[in-house]
Amino acid sequence: MRPRSRAWQLVLGSAVAVAAGLSGCASDKPDPKPLEAFETKISGRQVWLDDVGSVRFPLVPAARDGMFFLARGDGTVRALVAESGREVWSADAGGEISAGVGSDGRFTSVVTRGNEVVAFGAKGEALWRKRVPSAVVSPPLVAGERIFVVTVDRVVHAFDALDGRRLWVYQKAGDPLTLAQPGVLAAYRNILLSGQGPRLAALEPTQGSLAWDVALASPRGTNEVERLADLVGPPVRQGSRYCARAFQSAVACVDAERGTLLWTRNVGGSRALAGDAERVFGADANDRITAWRADTGDVLWTNEKFMHRGLSGMLAVGPVVVFGDFDGYVHFLSTVAGETQLRLQTDGSPVVTTPVVSGTTVMVVTRNGGVFAFRPN
């Protein structure tokens, strides 16, 4: 049997990371379902290839203004033209990377393992670096000439993007155990959305005051590990509707305009959702894929053909939903019926990033560091 155990890091209140195999040992896992033959319904091809070295940290690439922004574990930060893969600039963060990348096209930011938030300008020039008290695994959010960072103890820090001046800090009492996996940090109009355990909090971005917060899940369990239900990013946005997964607990959507819960469904799983105007997509803990109605949460279809294949987070783009698996395959399913439309191969190592898109180019990164850009038609 092929080892496929997923070990998630949990973080104690003292900010000491420990590994916990929440899915059990590899010997307890069913064999992955073999991939089935299918009739190709759309065309697609690899358009360029790059390399970022072995990925041993929670890399989240950014796509903005026709560019992809990536980071290597050694601290190298790069901006690539999405259409061609041409490097526009490369910079050094001055230390190994723990989280990244966040960018609005003008400012780009990463966080090092030394807990330093590092900011770069539009040409990759280093602007400033500021230390935060705890580790960071979620990519910074760059918006409105500010850089927002949430640490593993769920404290939100706001910095001026121009000079690194600390603007405010938001902190509330929380659980002693948190998930060291990229969480939810997003912007909606004039509010900042931050995952705070199983709750989505809306913060006023100039002062950091709380506007509202909504519970996406009501975790139950006999211990802190079983009750762990931090929100997993990136979230799905359609207008004022934001949808996210609560770790191993639920899939839910909120109305950010009103600060109200639209719907929630008790569904296990640990990877990011995808969505379009009509549907929300996600895989559960066994990699069973489900499509829910975005407005009501009703199930539209399920697909069990990828069970136990270690699926990545998902991306909805046009008529397809895209994701990778532990064998390095990238799958394109119909958003309407969940049928396989196209399958493309990478380097054979697991796809470790949620796919990102810029224009017509879809990019994934593998565990071995392969950066693969595809263009489906």
Order of alpha helices (4+ residues) and beta strands (2+ residues): beta-beta-beta-beta-beta-beta-beta-beta-beta-beta-beta-beta-beta-beta-beta-beta-beta-beta-beta-beta-beta-beta-beta-beta-beta-beta-beta-beta-beta-beta-beta-beta-beta-beta-beta
